[in-house]
């Protein structure tokens, strides 16, 4: 027995000690990814401290780590570490950033709150202000008598007048941005193609061959799309030359009014074509603009300093925005203008015949 024991001891001399190894399985929810060490299953020696880094996609934020988190240094930190004392499975969780915004229809105004819910004032004869069941909305837009909301993951909801099928968006998926015209609805898909629903009497829904689109705008009876290369395409009624955008370049955003089209260039200047009956296209001297909006017969521009410009019909004082300050987003309706302030409150001027400007008590944050 003594010789056998010596032999076993001798046989172990010079051998490496046995090391325990454990698996770390990492996944993430929609809205981001784990970039360090990545996602999948990884094997580490016992006691190894593994760095974890989670990165949120645009429009999302990191929430926390869940699962086997007992040895994670800080479950609420997107950049942390975990010590490998056993087999672990963890998940990086992400949430949606609901950015407040306003939208304006002909006689109603819509507000998106920072919790993803929606409120509205104004005409509701066709239920365009009825948002029962709406939640987790990331973008809203308002047409003549209908309202459209975009949900995370690219599905779309709509309420209001459906005389031409403009609410028939229930089967849409993979949508990145939506806009509502008088009687039609337009959506840009993640792959750069475009879908439409509603009135097509003037060909405003003939977008089946559009590709590489990054933003769309729906007007009275025309549709405008910005391509990734900064050029612009249009379909629909061109009776007032509102579709004459073939020579536009370097465009980053478009807006479509009743019978006019406005384009914002990357240098902050603005172009406009179409009906100029009320001087709604007189934007040639605008500079330092960061967003444009179009109403029935007026055009609104938001400057980088938070002030606002407006031209066009002022029959209901919808262009009286000269004293506005600290504005972060604007919207233009039939005959009214709405501005969202940095503190979440909302301003409105113009026609209030249906209560569309009754936003004094709104706080979207």
MIDO-905918 format. One record per residue (C-alpha): residue in one letter; z, x, y. Coordinates in steps of 0.2 Angstrom, whole numbers, padded with zeros to 4 digits, always signed. Layout:
BEGIN
aZXY;...
//
This chain:
BEGIN
x+0000+0000+0000;x+0004+0014+0012;x-0013+0022+0009;x-0022+0006+0012;x-0013+0003+0028;x-0017+0021+0034;x-0035+0018+0029;x-0036+0002+0039;x-0029+0010+0055;x-0040+0025+0053;x-0055+0013+0052;x-0051+0005+0068;x-0050+0021+0078;x-0064+0023+0090;x-0069+0004+0089;x-0071-0006+0105;x-0058-0020+0107;x-0064-0038+0103;x-0068-0048+0119;x-0067-0066+0121;x-0082-0075+0130;x-0083-0092+0137;x-0097-0104+0143;x-0099-0110+0161;x-0110-0126+0162;x-0115-0130+0180;x-0125-0145+0187;x-0127-0155+0203;x-0129-0172+0210;x-0144-0178+0220;x-0145-0170+0237;x-0142-0151+0233;x-0141-0137+0221;x-0130-0123+0215;x-0139-0107+0220;x-0126-0095+0214;x-0126-0092+0199;x-0138-0106+0197;x-0138-0122+0186;x-0137-0122+0167;x-0125-0113+0155;x-0119-0095+0157;x-0108-0084+0147;x-0095-0073+0154;x-0081-0062+0147;x-0063-0069+0148;x-0055-0067+0165;x-0072-0064+0174;x-0072-0072+0192;x-0088-0080+0195;x-0095-0084+0213;x-0101-0101+0216;x-0112-0106+0230;x-0119-0124+0232;x-0132-0128+0246;x-0136-0146+0252;x-0153-0152+0256;x-0158-0159+0273;x-0150-0175+0275;x-0136-0172+0263;x-0119-0163+0264;x-0108-0154+0251;x-0093-0165+0245;x-0084-0156+0232;x-0084-0148+0214;x-0078-0159+0200;x-0076-0157+0181;x-0066-0143+0174;x-0060-0137+0191;x-0042-0130+0187;x-0047-0112+0191;x-0059-0115+0205;x-0051-0107+0221;x-0056-0122+0232;x-0064-0137+0226;x-0069-0143+0243;x-0078-0127+0248;x-0097-0125+0244;x-0094-0106+0243;x-0080-0102+0231;x-0076-0095+0214;x-0070-0099+0197;x-0060-0088+0184;x-0066-0089+0166;x-0051-0093+0155;x-0060-0105+0144;x-0076-0115+0142;x-0079-0125+0158;x-0091-0138+0164;x-0092-0141+0183;x-0103-0152+0195;x-0107-0149+0213;x-0107-0166+0222;x-0117-0170+0237;x-0117-0185+0249;x-0129-0192+0261;x-0128-0189+0280;x-0131-0206+0288;x-0137-0201+0306;x-0135-0215+0318;x-0151-0222+0326;x-0158-0237+0335;x-0174-0247+0333;x-0182-0261+0343;x-0193-0275+0338;x-0201-0288+0350;x-0185-0298+0352;x-0172-0289+0342;x-0163-0272+0342;x-0156-0264+0326;x-0143-0250+0325;x-0140-0239+0310;x-0121-0233+0309;x-0115-0217+0302;x-0108-0225+0287;x-0126-0231+0282;x-0123-0249+0287;x-0135-0259+0299;x-0131-0270+0314;x-0143-0280+0325;x-0144-0292+0340;x-0157-0303+0346;x-0169-0316+0338;x-0165-0320+0320;x-0176-0335+0317;x-0184-0327+0302;x-0168-0317+0296;x-0174-0301+0303;x-0156-0297+0308;x-0148-0302+0291;x-0143-0286+0282;x-0132-0294+0269;x-0131-0281+0254;x-0138-0267+0264;x-0129-0251+0262;x-0133-0232+0261;x-0147-0234+0273;x-0154-0218+0280;x-0168-0224+0292;x-0172-0241+0301;x-0187-0248+0309;x-0191-0264+0317;x-0208-0273+0318;x-0213-0289+0327;x-0202-0301+0317;x-0196-0290+0303;x-0184-0275+0299;x-0186-0261+0287;x-0173-0249+0280;x-0176-0233+0270;x-0163-0229+0256;x-0158-0212+0249;x-0170-0208+0234;x-0185-0216+0243;x-0183-0235+0240;x-0186-0247+0254;x-0178-0264+0259;x-0185-0277+0271;x-0180-0293+0279;x-0188-0305+0291;x-0205-0314+0293;x-0216-0311+0278;x-0232-0321+0283;x-0243-0307+0278;x-0233-0298+0265;x-0226-0285+0276;x-0209-0287+0267;x-0217-0283+0250;x-0210-0266+0248;x-0198-0268+0233;x-0209-0258+0222;x-0210-0243+0234;x-0202-0227+0228;x-0202-0209+0234;x-0203-0214+0252;x-0199-0201+0265;x-0201-0211+0281;x-0206-0229+0286;x-0212-0238+0301;x-0215-0256+0305;x-0230-0263+0316;x-0232-0281+0322;x-0236-0288+0304;x-0237-0273+0293;x-0226-0259+0286;x-0231-0241+0282;x-0222-0228+0272;x-0225-0209+0269;x-0222-0203+0251;x-0214-0187+0247;x-0231-0181+0241;x-0239-0184+0258;x-0248-0200+0253;x-0246-0216+0262;x-0243-0234+0256;x-0244-0250+0266;x-0240-0269+0265;x-0245-0283+0276;x-0258-0289+0288;x-0275-0279+0286;x-0287-0289+0296;x-0291-0274+0307;x-0290-0262+0292;x-0273-0255+0298;x-0268-0254+0280;x-0283-0244+0274;x-0274-0227+0271;x-0278-0225+0253;x-0287-0208+0256;x-0274-0201+0267;x-0266-0185+0261;x-0254-0171+0268;x-0245-0184+0280;x-0228-0180+0287;x-0225-0194+0299;x-0233-0212+0302;x-0232-0225+0316;x-0237-0243+0315;x-0244-0252+0330;x-0250-0269+0334;x-0264-0268+0322;x-0267-0250+0320;x-0259-0236+0310;x-0257-0217+0315;x-0253-0202+0304;x-0248-0184+0308;x-0254-0172+0295;x-0245-0156+0291;x-0257-0145+0301;x-0254-0155+0317;x-0269-0165+0317;x-0269-0184+0318;x-0278-0198+0308;x-0279-0217+0312;x-0285-0233+0305;x-0286-0251+0312;x-0291-0259+0328;x-0299-0248+0340;x-0304-0260+0353;x-0294-0251+0367;x-0298-0234+0360;x-0281-0232+0353;x-0288-0223+0338;x-0297-0210+0347;x-0286-0195+0342;x-0299-0185+0332;x-0297-0170+0344;x-0278-0170+0345;x-0270-0154+0338;x-0252-0147+0337;x-0244-0164+0336;x-0227-0165+0329;x-0223-0184+0332;x-0233-0200+0335;x-0229-0217+0341;x-0240-0233+0341;x-0238-0247+0354;x-0247-0264+0355;x-0264-0256+0359;x-0260-0238+0363;x-0255-0222+0354;x-0244-0207+0360;x-0243-0190+0353;x-0229-0177+0356;x-0235-0159+0355;x-0225-0144+0349;x-0224-0137+0367;x-0215-0153+0373;x-0231-0161+0382;x-0237-0178+0378;x-0255-0186+0375;x-0259-0204+0375;x-0275-0215+0371;x-0278-0233+0371;x-0275-0247+0383;x-0269-0241+0400;x-0268-0258+0408;x-0250-0255+0414;x-0252-0236+0415;x-0243-0234+0399;x-0254-0219+0395;x-0249-0210+0411;x-0239-0196+0402;x-0250-0181+0407;x-0237-0173+0418;x-0223-0175+0406;x-0215-0159+0400;x-0200-0154+0389;x-0201-0170+0379;x-0192-0170+0361;x-0196-0188+0356;x-0208-0202+0361;x-0207-0221+0358;x-0219-0235+0362;x-0217-0253+0366;x-0229-0267+0369;x-0235-0260+0385;x-0224-0246+0389;x-0220-0228+0384;x-0203-0219+0383;x-0200-0201+0382;x-0183-0192+0378;x-0181-0175+0387;x-0172-0160+0379;x-0158-0162+0392;x-0154-0180+0387;x-0163-0189+0401;x-0177-0202+0399;x-0194-0205+0406;x-0204-0221+0405;x-0221-0228+0411;x-0230-0244+0409;x-0226-0262+0411;x-0209-0264+0420;x-0210-0283+0421;x-0193-0285+0414;x-0186-0268+0420;x-0189-0260+0403;x-0193-0244+0412;x-0178-0243+0422;x-0170-0228+0413;x-0169-0215+0427;x-0151-0215+0427;x-0148-0213+0408;x-0140-0197+0403;x-0134-0189+0387;x-0147-0198+0376;x-0151-0192+0359;x-0164-0205+0353;x-0174-0219+0361;x-0183-0234+0354;x-0195-0246+0363;x-0197-0265+0359;x-0209-0278+0365;x-0202-0278+0383;x-0185-0268+0381;x-0180-0250+0379;x-0165-0244+0369;x-0156-0227+0370;x-0143-0220+0359;x-0130-0209+0367;x-0122-0193+0359;x-0105-0202+0358;x-0113-0216+0347;x-0114-0229+0361;x-0130-0238+0365;x-0139-0243+0381;x-0153-0256+0383;x-0163-0262+0398;x-0177-0275+0399;x-0180-0292+0393;x-0164-0300+0386;x-0172-0318+0383;x-0165-0318+0365;x-0150-0306+0367;x-0159-0291+0362;x-0150-0280+0375;x-0133-0286+0370;x-0127-0269+0364;x-0113-0265+0376;x-0100-0265+0362;x-0110-0255+0350;x-0103-0238+0343;x-0113-0231+0329;x-0102-0217+0325;
//
